[in-house]
Amino acid sequence: MICVGLLIMWCGAAEAAPAPAIRCPPLAVYSKRDQQAAAREVRAMPHGSRAARLIADYGTLRARCRAIAGGDGSGR
């Protein structure tokens, strides 16, 4: 009985493998001028535009990558 208890304790003490690191690919860097021009173009799109929604989703993805990278997400 003692052997079974020791075996259970020994098996429970094994270390779990560490979780894999999460990394995003480097993000493209856009100039302030390009960002401002793109913002004007998006504002000119019709309300509810599918393209505007896709662009907003891309912005969310970039923000998440920056949060994971702990900075600008450029990988530099």
RODO-2510 file (C-alpha; in nm, 4 decimals, decimal comma):
residues 76
     n   res          X          Y          Z
     1     m     0,0000     0,0000     0,0000
     2     i     0,2836     0,2389     0,0836
     3     c     0,4463     0,1648    -0,2521
     4     v     0,1274     0,2591    -0,4362
     5     g     0,1041     0,5864    -0,2437
     6     l     0,4676     0,6711    -0,3159
     7     l     0,4185     0,5909    -0,6840
     8     i     0,1154     0,8206    -0,7040
     9     m     0,3053     1,1033    -0,5305
    10     w     0,6073     1,0563    -0,7586
    11     c     0,3946     1,0619    -1,0766
    12     g     0,2097     1,3718    -0,9601
    13     a     0,5365     1,5564    -0,9036
    14     a     0,6425     1,5344    -1,2695
    15     e     0,6777     1,8750    -1,4317
    16     a     0,4404     1,9673    -1,7095
    17     a     0,5949     2,0790    -2,0373
    18     p     0,6109     2,4586    -2,0667
    19     a     0,3524     2,6224    -2,2896
    20     p     0,4855     2,7216    -2,6327
    21     a     0,5746     3,0873    -2,6790
    22     i     0,3201     3,2902    -2,8735
    23     r     0,4733     3,5121    -3,1387
    24     c     0,3243     3,7212    -3,4156
    25     p     0,5012     3,7886    -3,7429
    26     p     0,6558     4,1355    -3,7755
    27     l     0,4025     4,4020    -3,8701
    28     a     0,4410     4,6274    -4,1707
    29     v     0,5345     4,9829    -4,0773
    30     y     0,3297     5,2600    -4,2402
    31     s     0,4287     5,6257    -4,2531
    32     k     0,2123     5,8837    -4,0791
    33     r     0,1245     6,0259    -4,4213
    34     d     0,0070     5,6855    -4,5491
    35     q    -0,1969     5,6285    -4,2324
    36     q    -0,3672     5,9673    -4,2654
    37     a    -0,4471     5,9087    -4,6342
    38     a    -0,5872     5,5625    -4,5574
    39     a    -0,8011     5,7059    -4,2763
    40     r    -0,9503     5,9614    -4,5181
    41     e    -1,0269     5,6844    -4,7672
    42     v    -1,1946     5,4678    -4,5020
    43     r    -1,4067     5,7619    -4,3810
    44     a    -1,5213     5,8159    -4,7420
    45     m    -1,6529     5,4578    -4,7666
    46     p    -2,0277     5,4026    -4,7342
    47     h    -2,1553     5,3300    -4,3821
    48     g    -2,1498     4,9542    -4,3186
    49     s    -1,8992     4,8902    -4,5970
    50     r    -1,7580     4,5372    -4,5921
    51     a    -1,4158     4,6704    -4,6876
    52     a    -1,4207     4,9110    -4,3921
    53     r    -1,5105     4,6212    -4,1607
    54     l    -1,2203     4,4140    -4,2954
    55     i    -0,9831     4,7064    -4,2428
    56     a    -1,1083     4,7487    -3,8848
    57     d    -1,0515     4,3765    -3,8220
    58     y    -0,6960     4,4146    -3,9534
    59     g    -0,6435     4,7035    -3,7107
    60     t    -0,7615     4,4853    -3,4232
    61     l    -0,5236     4,2085    -3,5290
    62     r    -0,2331     4,4555    -3,5404
    63     a    -0,3215     4,5829    -3,1909
    64     r    -0,3213     4,2264    -3,0563
    65     c     0,0168     4,1555    -3,2154
    66     r     0,1578     4,4746    -3,0611
    67     a     0,0259     4,3663    -2,7205
    68     i     0,1900     4,0236    -2,7527
    69     a     0,5179     4,1766    -2,8741
    70     g     0,5097     4,4340    -2,5943
    71     g     0,5755     4,7259    -2,8258
    72     d     0,5169     4,8353    -3,1817
    73     g     0,5034     4,4770    -3,3123
    74     s     0,7646     4,5394    -3,5783
    75     g     0,9950     4,2727    -3,4346
    76     r     1,2830     4,5199    -3,4387
***
